[in-house]
Amino acid sequence: MKLRSFVAPAITGIVLSLTQGIAVEAAEVKVIAGGAFAPALRELGPQFERTTGHKLVIQYGILGTIKQQIEGGEEFDLVIVPAALLDGAAKQGKIAAGTRTEIARVGMAVAARAGSPKPDISSVDAFKGALLGAKSVTFPPEGAVGVHLAKVFDRLGIVEEMKAKTKPQKNIEHVPQAVAAGEAELGFAPSTVLVSAGGVELVGPFPPELQTYIVFTMGVGSAARQPDAAKALINYLTTPDAVAVIRAKGFEPAPSRQ
Protein backbone atom coordinates (compact mmCIF):
# COMPACT_ATOMS: atom_id res chain seq x y z
CA MET A 1 0.00 0.00 0.00
CA LYS A 2 2.82 2.35 0.81
CA LEU A 3 4.45 1.61 -2.57
CA ARG A 4 1.20 2.30 -4.42
CA SER A 5 0.71 5.50 -2.46
CA PHE A 6 4.16 6.64 -3.55
CA VAL A 7 3.92 5.55 -7.22
CA ALA A 8 0.54 7.14 -7.95
CA PRO A 9 1.55 10.71 -6.99
CA ALA A 10 4.85 10.23 -8.80
CA ILE A 11 3.14 9.22 -12.04
CA THR A 12 0.70 12.09 -11.68
CA GLY A 13 3.62 14.50 -11.26
CA ILE A 14 5.33 13.18 -14.40
CA VAL A 15 2.16 13.53 -16.44
CA LEU A 16 1.64 17.08 -15.23
CA SER A 17 5.23 17.94 -16.08
CA LEU A 18 4.87 16.55 -19.58
CA THR A 19 1.59 18.40 -20.07
CA GLN A 20 3.18 21.63 -18.97
CA GLY A 21 6.09 21.01 -21.32
CA ILE A 22 3.71 20.57 -24.24
CA ALA A 23 1.94 23.81 -23.31
CA VAL A 24 5.25 25.67 -23.35
CA GLU A 25 6.20 24.16 -26.72
CA ALA A 26 2.87 25.24 -28.17
CA ALA A 27 3.21 28.83 -26.97
CA GLU A 28 1.99 31.61 -29.26
CA VAL A 29 4.58 34.38 -29.23
CA LYS A 30 3.52 37.89 -30.19
CA VAL A 31 6.36 39.80 -31.85
CA ILE A 32 6.40 43.45 -32.89
CA ALA A 33 9.22 44.16 -35.32
CA GLY A 34 10.52 46.94 -37.51
CA GLY A 35 9.68 46.38 -41.17
CA ALA A 36 13.34 46.51 -42.21
CA PHE A 37 13.99 43.34 -40.21
CA ALA A 38 11.28 41.42 -42.10
CA PRO A 39 13.58 39.83 -44.72
CA ALA A 40 15.54 38.03 -42.00
CA LEU A 41 12.62 37.14 -39.76
CA ARG A 42 10.53 35.74 -42.62
CA GLU A 43 13.17 33.10 -43.19
CA LEU A 44 14.19 32.49 -39.59
CA GLY A 45 10.69 32.60 -38.09
CA PRO A 46 9.46 29.35 -39.69
CA GLN A 47 12.75 27.65 -38.78
CA PHE A 48 12.29 28.68 -35.15
CA GLU A 49 8.71 27.37 -35.19
CA ARG A 50 9.79 23.99 -36.58
CA THR A 51 12.63 23.73 -34.08
CA THR A 52 10.72 24.68 -30.94
CA GLY A 53 7.04 24.04 -31.62
CA HIS A 54 6.21 27.66 -30.80
CA LYS A 55 4.07 29.77 -33.10
CA LEU A 56 5.08 33.33 -33.95
CA VAL A 57 2.51 36.04 -34.52
CA ILE A 58 4.53 38.87 -36.04
CA GLN A 59 3.37 42.41 -36.61
CA TYR A 60 5.65 44.63 -38.68
CA GLY A 61 5.58 48.39 -38.56
CA ILE A 62 7.49 51.64 -38.92
CA LEU A 63 9.11 53.62 -36.13
CA GLY A 64 6.24 56.00 -35.39
CA THR A 65 3.56 53.30 -35.41
CA ILE A 66 5.50 50.94 -33.14
CA LYS A 67 6.27 53.76 -30.73
CA GLN A 68 2.55 54.51 -30.42
CA GLN A 69 1.75 50.83 -29.88
CA ILE A 70 4.27 50.43 -27.09
CA GLU A 71 3.40 53.70 -25.35
CA GLY A 72 -0.30 52.88 -25.74
CA GLY A 73 0.11 49.70 -23.71
CA GLU A 74 -0.28 47.13 -26.46
CA GLU A 75 0.77 43.71 -25.21
CA PHE A 76 3.72 41.89 -26.78
CA ASP A 77 6.11 39.13 -25.89
CA LEU A 78 9.10 40.41 -27.85
CA VAL A 79 10.02 43.54 -29.77
CA ILE A 80 12.76 43.87 -32.41
CA VAL A 81 13.14 47.58 -32.93
CA PRO A 82 15.73 50.38 -33.25
CA ALA A 83 17.87 50.66 -30.12
CA ALA A 84 16.69 54.15 -29.21
CA LEU A 85 13.05 53.06 -29.32
CA LEU A 86 13.70 50.01 -27.15
CA ASP A 87 15.73 52.00 -24.65
CA GLY A 88 12.93 54.53 -24.38
CA ALA A 89 10.43 51.74 -23.79
CA ALA A 90 12.71 50.27 -21.12
CA LYS A 91 12.75 53.59 -19.26
CA GLN A 92 8.94 53.45 -19.26
CA GLY A 93 9.03 49.98 -17.70
CA LYS A 94 7.81 48.25 -20.87
CA ILE A 95 10.85 45.96 -21.29
CA ALA A 96 11.89 43.21 -18.87
CA ALA A 97 15.21 43.88 -17.18
CA GLY A 98 18.18 41.95 -18.49
CA THR A 99 16.64 41.06 -21.87
CA ARG A 100 18.04 43.87 -24.05
CA THR A 101 20.00 42.24 -26.89
CA GLU A 102 21.46 43.95 -29.95
CA ILE A 103 21.23 41.76 -33.02
CA ALA A 104 22.24 43.61 -36.22
CA ARG A 105 22.38 46.97 -37.92
CA VAL A 106 21.44 48.28 -41.35
CA GLY A 107 22.17 51.52 -43.17
CA MET A 108 19.99 53.65 -45.43
CA ALA A 109 20.02 53.29 -49.20
CA VAL A 110 18.45 54.52 -52.43
CA ALA A 111 16.70 52.49 -55.12
CA ALA A 112 15.51 53.19 -58.66
CA ARG A 113 13.22 51.28 -60.99
CA ALA A 114 14.91 48.28 -62.56
CA GLY A 115 16.48 49.20 -65.88
CA SER A 116 16.26 52.97 -65.34
CA PRO A 117 19.29 55.30 -65.23
CA LYS A 118 20.92 55.52 -61.82
CA PRO A 119 22.12 58.86 -60.49
CA ASP A 120 25.46 59.41 -58.79
CA ILE A 121 25.01 59.55 -55.00
CA SER A 122 28.58 58.83 -53.97
CA SER A 123 29.22 62.22 -52.35
CA VAL A 124 27.20 64.80 -50.45
CA ASP A 125 27.06 67.13 -53.45
CA ALA A 126 26.16 64.30 -55.81
CA PHE A 127 23.46 63.09 -53.41
CA LYS A 128 21.98 66.59 -53.25
CA GLY A 129 22.04 66.85 -57.02
CA ALA A 130 20.28 63.50 -57.38
CA LEU A 131 17.55 64.61 -54.99
CA LEU A 132 16.99 67.91 -56.78
CA GLY A 133 17.11 66.20 -60.18
CA ALA A 134 14.55 63.53 -59.34
CA LYS A 135 10.97 64.23 -60.38
CA SER A 136 9.62 62.33 -57.37
CA VAL A 137 10.86 60.45 -54.31
CA THR A 138 9.18 58.19 -51.79
CA PHE A 139 9.67 57.05 -48.19
CA PRO A 140 7.62 56.75 -44.96
CA PRO A 141 7.94 60.10 -43.12
CA GLU A 142 7.27 58.45 -39.74
CA GLY A 143 9.76 55.65 -40.32
CA ALA A 144 13.41 55.71 -39.29
CA VAL A 145 14.48 56.67 -42.81
CA GLY A 146 11.93 59.48 -42.94
CA VAL A 147 13.04 60.91 -39.60
CA HIS A 148 16.64 60.84 -40.79
CA LEU A 149 15.84 62.32 -44.21
CA ALA A 150 14.16 65.30 -42.58
CA LYS A 151 17.51 66.10 -40.98
CA VAL A 152 19.37 65.48 -44.24
CA PHE A 153 17.06 67.78 -46.23
CA ASP A 154 17.52 70.48 -43.62
CA ARG A 155 21.31 70.07 -43.67
CA LEU A 156 21.35 70.32 -47.46
CA GLY A 157 18.99 73.30 -47.47
CA ILE A 158 16.38 71.64 -49.71
CA VAL A 159 13.43 71.16 -47.35
CA GLU A 160 10.91 73.09 -49.47
CA GLU A 161 12.11 71.59 -52.76
CA MET A 162 11.66 68.04 -51.42
CA LYS A 163 8.20 68.67 -49.99
CA ALA A 164 6.82 69.21 -53.48
CA LYS A 165 8.22 65.96 -54.90
CA THR A 166 7.81 63.59 -51.93
CA LYS A 167 5.22 60.84 -52.13
CA PRO A 168 4.83 59.54 -48.56
CA GLN A 169 4.24 55.90 -47.70
CA LYS A 170 2.67 54.41 -44.58
CA ASN A 171 4.74 51.22 -44.74
CA ILE A 172 8.41 50.72 -45.55
CA GLU A 173 7.63 47.81 -47.89
CA HIS A 174 5.51 50.12 -50.04
CA VAL A 175 8.61 52.11 -50.99
CA PRO A 176 10.09 49.60 -53.49
CA GLN A 177 6.60 48.78 -54.72
CA ALA A 178 5.97 52.43 -55.59
CA VAL A 179 9.32 52.72 -57.34
CA ALA A 180 8.80 49.48 -59.28
CA ALA A 181 5.37 50.71 -60.40
CA GLY A 182 6.83 54.00 -61.66
CA GLU A 183 4.97 56.04 -59.06
CA ALA A 184 8.25 57.53 -57.77
CA GLU A 185 11.65 57.92 -59.37
CA LEU A 186 13.74 57.25 -56.27
CA GLY A 187 12.93 55.33 -53.10
CA PHE A 188 14.64 55.61 -49.72
CA ALA A 189 14.69 52.77 -47.19
CA PRO A 190 17.00 50.57 -45.14
CA SER A 191 19.08 48.64 -47.64
CA THR A 192 17.68 45.25 -46.63
CA VAL A 193 14.21 46.30 -47.77
CA LEU A 194 15.44 47.38 -51.19
CA VAL A 195 17.81 44.49 -51.85
CA SER A 196 15.09 41.89 -51.26
CA ALA A 197 12.42 43.65 -53.37
CA GLY A 198 11.53 42.93 -56.97
CA GLY A 199 11.31 45.47 -59.75
CA VAL A 200 13.93 47.83 -58.30
CA GLU A 201 17.69 48.09 -58.31
CA LEU A 202 19.92 49.47 -55.61
CA VAL A 203 21.47 52.81 -56.54
CA GLY A 204 23.66 52.64 -53.48
CA PRO A 205 23.97 53.58 -49.81
CA PHE A 206 23.81 57.13 -48.52
CA PRO A 207 27.23 58.83 -48.63
CA PRO A 208 29.17 58.28 -45.39
CA GLU A 209 28.66 61.87 -44.23
CA LEU A 210 24.88 61.46 -44.49
CA GLN A 211 24.55 57.82 -43.45
CA THR A 212 22.82 56.54 -40.35
CA TYR A 213 22.20 53.05 -39.04
CA ILE A 214 19.29 51.27 -37.43
CA VAL A 215 20.66 49.04 -34.69
CA PHE A 216 17.96 46.42 -34.28
CA THR A 217 17.63 45.47 -30.63
CA MET A 218 15.45 42.82 -28.99
CA GLY A 219 13.67 42.91 -25.66
CA VAL A 220 11.05 40.86 -23.85
CA GLY A 221 7.93 42.74 -22.80
CA SER A 222 7.61 43.33 -19.07
CA ALA A 223 3.99 42.16 -19.36
CA ALA A 224 4.77 39.30 -21.76
CA ARG A 225 2.43 36.32 -21.59
CA GLN A 226 5.11 34.02 -22.98
CA PRO A 227 8.41 35.35 -21.58
CA ASP A 228 10.23 32.01 -21.74
CA ALA A 229 9.31 31.47 -25.39
CA ALA A 230 10.32 35.07 -26.16
CA LYS A 231 13.71 34.46 -24.54
CA ALA A 232 14.03 31.27 -26.57
CA LEU A 233 13.54 33.36 -29.73
CA ILE A 234 16.26 35.78 -28.62
CA ASN A 235 18.61 32.85 -28.05
CA TYR A 236 17.73 31.37 -31.44
CA LEU A 237 18.31 34.61 -33.35
CA THR A 238 21.78 34.92 -31.84
CA THR A 239 22.96 31.43 -32.80
CA PRO A 240 25.72 31.22 -35.44
CA ASP A 241 23.36 29.74 -38.04
CA ALA A 242 20.78 32.47 -37.54
CA VAL A 243 23.43 35.19 -37.60
CA ALA A 244 24.67 33.81 -40.93
CA VAL A 245 21.18 34.14 -42.40
CA ILE A 246 20.80 37.67 -41.03
CA ARG A 247 24.08 38.75 -42.60
CA ALA A 248 23.14 37.10 -45.89
CA LYS A 249 20.06 39.34 -45.94
CA GLY A 250 22.31 42.42 -45.98
CA PHE A 251 22.62 43.23 -42.29
CA GLU A 252 25.88 44.13 -40.59
CA PRO A 253 26.89 43.02 -37.09
CA ALA A 254 25.54 45.24 -34.33
CA PRO A 255 28.16 47.40 -32.56
CA SER A 256 28.12 45.08 -29.55
CA ARG A 257 28.84 42.07 -31.80
CA GLN A 258 31.64 43.51 -33.90
C-alpha positions as CSV (number, residue, x, y, z in Angstrom):
1,M,0.0,0.0,0.0
2,K,2.8,2.3,0.8
3,L,4.5,1.6,-2.6
4,R,1.2,2.3,-4.4
5,S,0.7,5.5,-2.5
6,F,4.2,6.6,-3.6
7,V,3.9,5.6,-7.2
8,A,0.5,7.1,-7.9
9,P,1.5,10.7,-7.0
10,A,4.9,10.2,-8.8
11,I,3.1,9.2,-12.0
12,T,0.7,12.1,-11.7
13,G,3.6,14.5,-11.3
14,I,5.3,13.2,-14.4
15,V,2.2,13.5,-16.4
16,L,1.6,17.1,-15.2
17,S,5.2,17.9,-16.1
18,L,4.9,16.6,-19.6
19,T,1.6,18.4,-20.1
20,Q,3.2,21.6,-19.0
21,G,6.1,21.0,-21.3
22,I,3.7,20.6,-24.2
23,A,1.9,23.8,-23.3
24,V,5.2,25.7,-23.4
25,E,6.2,24.2,-26.7
26,A,2.9,25.2,-28.2
27,A,3.2,28.8,-27.0
28,E,2.0,31.6,-29.3
29,V,4.6,34.4,-29.2
30,K,3.5,37.9,-30.2
31,V,6.4,39.8,-31.9
32,I,6.4,43.4,-32.9
33,A,9.2,44.2,-35.3
34,G,10.5,46.9,-37.5
35,G,9.7,46.4,-41.2
36,A,13.3,46.5,-42.2
37,F,14.0,43.3,-40.2
38,A,11.3,41.4,-42.1
39,P,13.6,39.8,-44.7
40,A,15.5,38.0,-42.0
41,L,12.6,37.1,-39.8
42,R,10.5,35.7,-42.6
43,E,13.2,33.1,-43.2
44,L,14.2,32.5,-39.6
45,G,10.7,32.6,-38.1
46,P,9.5,29.4,-39.7
47,Q,12.7,27.7,-38.8
48,F,12.3,28.7,-35.1
49,E,8.7,27.4,-35.2
50,R,9.8,24.0,-36.6
51,T,12.6,23.7,-34.1
52,T,10.7,24.7,-30.9
53,G,7.0,24.0,-31.6
54,H,6.2,27.7,-30.8
55,K,4.1,29.8,-33.1
56,L,5.1,33.3,-34.0
57,V,2.5,36.0,-34.5
58,I,4.5,38.9,-36.0
59,Q,3.4,42.4,-36.6
60,Y,5.6,44.6,-38.7
61,G,5.6,48.4,-38.6
62,I,7.5,51.6,-38.9
63,L,9.1,53.6,-36.1
64,G,6.2,56.0,-35.4
65,T,3.6,53.3,-35.4
66,I,5.5,50.9,-33.1
67,K,6.3,53.8,-30.7
68,Q,2.6,54.5,-30.4
69,Q,1.8,50.8,-29.9
70,I,4.3,50.4,-27.1
71,E,3.4,53.7,-25.4
72,G,-0.3,52.9,-25.7
73,G,0.1,49.7,-23.7
74,E,-0.3,47.1,-26.5
75,E,0.8,43.7,-25.2
76,F,3.7,41.9,-26.8
77,D,6.1,39.1,-25.9
78,L,9.1,40.4,-27.9
79,V,10.0,43.5,-29.8
80,I,12.8,43.9,-32.4
81,V,13.1,47.6,-32.9
82,P,15.7,50.4,-33.2
83,A,17.9,50.7,-30.1
84,A,16.7,54.2,-29.2
85,L,13.1,53.1,-29.3
86,L,13.7,50.0,-27.2
87,D,15.7,52.0,-24.6
88,G,12.9,54.5,-24.4
89,A,10.4,51.7,-23.8
90,A,12.7,50.3,-21.1
91,K,12.7,53.6,-19.3
92,Q,8.9,53.4,-19.3
93,G,9.0,50.0,-17.7
94,K,7.8,48.3,-20.9
95,I,10.9,46.0,-21.3
96,A,11.9,43.2,-18.9
97,A,15.2,43.9,-17.2
98,G,18.2,41.9,-18.5
99,T,16.6,41.1,-21.9
100,R,18.0,43.9,-24.1
101,T,20.0,42.2,-26.9
102,E,21.5,43.9,-29.9
103,I,21.2,41.8,-33.0
104,A,22.2,43.6,-36.2
105,R,22.4,47.0,-37.9
106,V,21.4,48.3,-41.4
107,G,22.2,51.5,-43.2
108,M,20.0,53.7,-45.4
109,A,20.0,53.3,-49.2
110,V,18.5,54.5,-52.4
111,A,16.7,52.5,-55.1
112,A,15.5,53.2,-58.7
113,R,13.2,51.3,-61.0
114,A,14.9,48.3,-62.6
115,G,16.5,49.2,-65.9
116,S,16.3,53.0,-65.3
117,P,19.3,55.3,-65.2
118,K,20.9,55.5,-61.8
119,P,22.1,58.9,-60.5
120,D,25.5,59.4,-58.8
121,I,25.0,59.5,-55.0
122,S,28.6,58.8,-54.0
123,S,29.2,62.2,-52.4
124,V,27.2,64.8,-50.4
125,D,27.1,67.1,-53.5
126,A,26.2,64.3,-55.8
127,F,23.5,63.1,-53.4
128,K,22.0,66.6,-53.3
129,G,22.0,66.8,-57.0
130,A,20.3,63.5,-57.4
131,L,17.5,64.6,-55.0
132,L,17.0,67.9,-56.8
133,G,17.1,66.2,-60.2
134,A,14.6,63.5,-59.3
135,K,11.0,64.2,-60.4
136,S,9.6,62.3,-57.4
137,V,10.9,60.5,-54.3
138,T,9.2,58.2,-51.8
139,F,9.7,57.1,-48.2
140,P,7.6,56.7,-45.0
141,P,7.9,60.1,-43.1
142,E,7.3,58.5,-39.7
143,G,9.8,55.7,-40.3
144,A,13.4,55.7,-39.3
145,V,14.5,56.7,-42.8
146,G,11.9,59.5,-42.9
147,V,13.0,60.9,-39.6
148,H,16.6,60.8,-40.8
149,L,15.8,62.3,-44.2
150,A,14.2,65.3,-42.6
151,K,17.5,66.1,-41.0
152,V,19.4,65.5,-44.2
153,F,17.1,67.8,-46.2
154,D,17.5,70.5,-43.6
155,R,21.3,70.1,-43.7
156,L,21.3,70.3,-47.5
157,G,19.0,73.3,-47.5
158,I,16.4,71.6,-49.7
159,V,13.4,71.2,-47.4
160,E,10.9,73.1,-49.5
161,E,12.1,71.6,-52.8
162,M,11.7,68.0,-51.4
163,K,8.2,68.7,-50.0
164,A,6.8,69.2,-53.5
165,K,8.2,66.0,-54.9
166,T,7.8,63.6,-51.9
167,K,5.2,60.8,-52.1
168,P,4.8,59.5,-48.6
169,Q,4.2,55.9,-47.7
170,K,2.7,54.4,-44.6
171,N,4.7,51.2,-44.7
172,I,8.4,50.7,-45.6
173,E,7.6,47.8,-47.9
174,H,5.5,50.1,-50.0
175,V,8.6,52.1,-51.0
176,P,10.1,49.6,-53.5
177,Q,6.6,48.8,-54.7
178,A,6.0,52.4,-55.6
179,V,9.3,52.7,-57.3
180,A,8.8,49.5,-59.3
181,A,5.4,50.7,-60.4
182,G,6.8,54.0,-61.7
183,E,5.0,56.0,-59.1
184,A,8.2,57.5,-57.8
185,E,11.7,57.9,-59.4
186,L,13.7,57.2,-56.3
187,G,12.9,55.3,-53.1
188,F,14.6,55.6,-49.7
189,A,14.7,52.8,-47.2
190,P,17.0,50.6,-45.1
191,S,19.1,48.6,-47.6
192,T,17.7,45.2,-46.6
193,V,14.2,46.3,-47.8
194,L,15.4,47.4,-51.2
195,V,17.8,44.5,-51.9
196,S,15.1,41.9,-51.3
197,A,12.4,43.7,-53.4
198,G,11.5,42.9,-57.0
199,G,11.3,45.5,-59.8
200,V,13.9,47.8,-58.3
201,E,17.7,48.1,-58.3
202,L,19.9,49.5,-55.6
203,V,21.5,52.8,-56.5
204,G,23.7,52.6,-53.5
205,P,24.0,53.6,-49.8
206,F,23.8,57.1,-48.5
207,P,27.2,58.8,-48.6
208,P,29.2,58.3,-45.4
209,E,28.7,61.9,-44.2
210,L,24.9,61.5,-44.5
211,Q,24.6,57.8,-43.4
212,T,22.8,56.5,-40.3
213,Y,22.2,53.0,-39.0
214,I,19.3,51.3,-37.4
215,V,20.7,49.0,-34.7
216,F,18.0,46.4,-34.3
217,T,17.6,45.5,-30.6
218,M,15.4,42.8,-29.0
219,G,13.7,42.9,-25.7
220,V,11.0,40.9,-23.8
221,G,7.9,42.7,-22.8
222,S,7.6,43.3,-19.1
223,A,4.0,42.2,-19.4
224,A,4.8,39.3,-21.8
225,R,2.4,36.3,-21.6
226,Q,5.1,34.0,-23.0
227,P,8.4,35.4,-21.6
228,D,10.2,32.0,-21.7
229,A,9.3,31.5,-25.4
230,A,10.3,35.1,-26.2
231,K,13.7,34.5,-24.5
232,A,14.0,31.3,-26.6
233,L,13.5,33.4,-29.7
234,I,16.3,35.8,-28.6
235,N,18.6,32.8,-28.0
236,Y,17.7,31.4,-31.4
237,L,18.3,34.6,-33.3
238,T,21.8,34.9,-31.8
239,T,23.0,31.4,-32.8
240,P,25.7,31.2,-35.4
241,D,23.4,29.7,-38.0
242,A,20.8,32.5,-37.5
243,V,23.4,35.2,-37.6
244,A,24.7,33.8,-40.9
245,V,21.2,34.1,-42.4
246,I,20.8,37.7,-41.0
247,R,24.1,38.8,-42.6
248,A,23.1,37.1,-45.9
249,K,20.1,39.3,-45.9
250,G,22.3,42.4,-46.0
251,F,22.6,43.2,-42.3
252,E,25.9,44.1,-40.6
253,P,26.9,43.0,-37.1
254,A,25.5,45.2,-34.3
255,P,28.2,47.4,-32.6
256,S,28.1,45.1,-29.5
257,R,28.8,42.1,-31.8
258,Q,31.6,43.5,-33.9
